[in-house]
Amino acid sequence: MIWHRNFQSKFWEMCTPELFVYELNKFAYNKLWFSESGDFRSQKDVDKAAAIDDLLDVPVWTYTARRDLDFTKLPANFTVNGSGFMIDNLFNVVSDPIGLPGVICKSDCRISNYCSNKSGLVINCKIH
């Protein structure tokens, strides 16, 4: 089911972490990517994502350009990839990743776990 971005935003605003996990558990996930279509709007979003992660048994990861938010109190299985800066990993979007220090993104999260593990990696992703 594809949710319209506005519906996703409204659902996120009104749902509790428990309701979110209840709905999420209807699907067979083995890992979860938060904020796929945007970034955290505030610390409240980060704290809510952490509360949801506390209720899940799967690895959770996200990307953020928000240097101003506190990601230090997230659960152990919640990985944050800083966009252009290091949090758990550093995620760079570049025109040509060949020869750069770090690893090259495989552009398929089903076959790669670079972004979903706290590894201190520099992950270079070709602009696509």
C-alpha positions as CSV (number, residue, x, y, z in Angstrom):
1,M,0.0,0.0,0.0
2,I,1.4,3.4,-1.0
3,W,0.5,6.1,1.4
4,H,0.3,9.6,0.1
5,R,2.9,11.9,1.8
6,N,0.2,14.1,3.4
7,F,-1.5,11.1,4.9
8,Q,1.8,9.8,6.2
9,S,2.5,13.2,7.8
10,K,-1.0,13.3,9.4
11,F,-0.7,9.7,10.6
12,W,2.7,10.4,12.1
13,E,1.3,13.4,14.0
14,M,-1.7,11.6,15.5
15,C,-0.3,8.2,16.2
16,T,1.3,7.0,19.4
17,P,4.4,4.8,19.3
18,E,2.2,1.9,20.3
19,L,-0.3,2.5,17.4
20,F,2.6,2.9,14.9
21,V,4.1,-0.4,16.0
22,Y,0.7,-2.1,15.9
23,E,0.2,-1.0,12.3
24,L,3.8,-1.8,11.3
25,N,3.5,-5.3,12.7
26,K,0.9,-6.0,10.1
27,F,3.7,-6.2,7.6
28,A,6.7,-8.6,7.5
29,Y,9.7,-6.3,7.9
30,N,13.2,-7.4,8.9
31,K,14.5,-3.8,9.2
32,L,12.9,-0.3,9.2
33,W,14.0,2.9,7.5
34,F,12.7,6.0,9.2
35,S,12.1,9.3,7.5
36,E,12.5,7.9,4.0
37,S,10.7,10.8,2.4
38,G,12.1,13.6,4.5
39,D,14.1,14.6,7.6
40,F,13.2,14.9,11.2
41,R,11.3,18.2,11.8
42,S,12.2,18.5,15.5
43,Q,13.6,16.7,18.5
44,K,10.1,15.5,19.2
45,D,10.2,13.4,16.0
46,V,13.6,11.9,17.0
47,D,12.2,11.1,20.5
48,K,9.1,9.5,19.0
49,A,11.2,7.4,16.6
50,A,13.2,6.2,19.6
51,A,10.1,5.3,21.5
52,I,8.9,3.3,18.4
53,D,12.2,1.6,18.1
54,D,12.1,0.5,21.7
55,L,8.9,-1.5,20.9
56,L,10.5,-3.2,17.8
57,D,12.8,-6.1,17.5
58,V,14.3,-5.1,14.1
59,P,17.2,-2.8,13.2
60,V,16.1,0.8,12.5
61,W,18.1,3.3,10.5
62,T,17.7,6.8,9.1
63,Y,19.5,9.6,7.3
64,T,19.6,13.2,8.6
65,A,21.0,16.6,7.6
66,R,19.9,17.9,11.1
67,R,23.1,18.6,13.0
68,D,21.1,20.5,15.6
69,L,19.2,17.5,17.0
70,D,20.3,15.2,19.7
71,F,20.7,11.6,18.6
72,T,22.7,10.4,21.6
73,K,19.8,8.8,23.5
74,L,18.7,6.5,20.7
75,P,18.4,2.7,21.3
76,A,21.4,0.5,20.4
77,N,19.7,-0.9,17.3
78,F,18.9,2.6,15.9
79,T,21.5,3.8,13.4
80,V,21.8,7.4,12.2
81,N,23.6,8.2,9.0
82,G,24.6,11.9,8.9
83,S,24.3,13.5,5.5
84,G,27.7,14.9,5.0
85,F,28.8,14.5,8.6
86,M,29.4,11.5,11.0
87,I,26.9,10.3,13.5
88,D,26.9,6.5,13.4
89,N,28.0,6.6,9.7
90,L,28.7,9.4,7.3
91,F,26.5,9.4,4.1
92,N,27.8,11.3,1.1
93,V,26.0,11.8,-2.2
94,V,28.6,12.4,-4.9
95,S,28.8,12.5,-8.7
96,D,31.6,9.8,-8.8
97,P,32.3,7.6,-5.7
98,I,35.2,5.7,-7.4
99,G,38.5,6.2,-5.5
100,L,36.9,8.1,-2.5
101,P,37.7,6.8,1.0
102,G,35.0,4.6,2.4
103,V,32.5,2.2,0.8
104,I,30.3,2.7,-2.3
105,C,26.6,2.4,-1.7
106,K,25.0,-0.5,-3.6
107,S,21.8,1.5,-4.1
108,D,19.7,-1.5,-3.0
109,C,19.0,-1.7,0.8
110,R,17.7,-5.3,0.3
111,I,21.3,-6.5,-0.4
112,S,23.4,-4.1,1.6
113,N,23.5,-3.3,5.3
114,Y,26.0,-0.4,5.3
115,C,23.4,2.1,6.4
116,S,21.6,-0.1,8.9
117,N,24.6,-0.9,11.1
118,K,26.6,1.4,13.4
119,S,29.9,0.9,11.7
120,G,31.5,4.3,11.6
121,L,31.6,4.0,7.8
122,V,31.9,6.7,5.2
123,I,29.3,5.6,2.7
124,N,29.5,7.2,-0.8
125,C,26.4,7.1,-2.9
126,K,26.4,8.1,-6.6
127,I,23.8,10.8,-7.4
128,H,21.0,9.1,-9.3
